[in-house]
Amino acid sequence: MTEKTKKSIYACSIVALVLCILWVVFEMFVFIGLLTGRGGVSEKVDWSCNGTIKAVFLALYLLSTVALIGLCFKIVFNVLKGTREHVAFPKSNVKPMFWLALADFIYMLCWINQPLLHQNGFVFGFVGGNLILPFLLLFFAFMYKVAADAVEENNLTI
């Protein structure tokens, strides 16, 4: 791995970490708004009807958001660790990338159905576009796995 490649990876990793931190701040404002009505990003949840469904939905939304952000941090730190060890595709990122696709699918479902929290009726919506990003993440996870296996096999070759 060349020094120029390492510098590019470090620069991209720093940008990714900054974006993840900004994402955390944004989501904190969203959740504050949902729970108190004072976040400025969203309005307070109407608990008067379907409270249990809304609580489960809000928990899924919160868990998928935390999982996505945590997995993004883990992947970036694994890349930085792999760069120090001169590995372009660290094998430790394969499983988190597959989990990232699942967490993104749940997050996208919750994001598109966020108006459920403010309505009295229960109408669950699904948009085909919710499948595009998780599919791409799954595809890239498989491609990453192939690349990591190829790098590992190449390193074992005499």
Salt bridges, closest charged atoms under 4 A:
GLU43 OE2 - HIS118 ND1 3.84
ASP149 OD1 - LYS91 NZ 2.02
ASP149 OD2 - LYS145 NZ 3.15
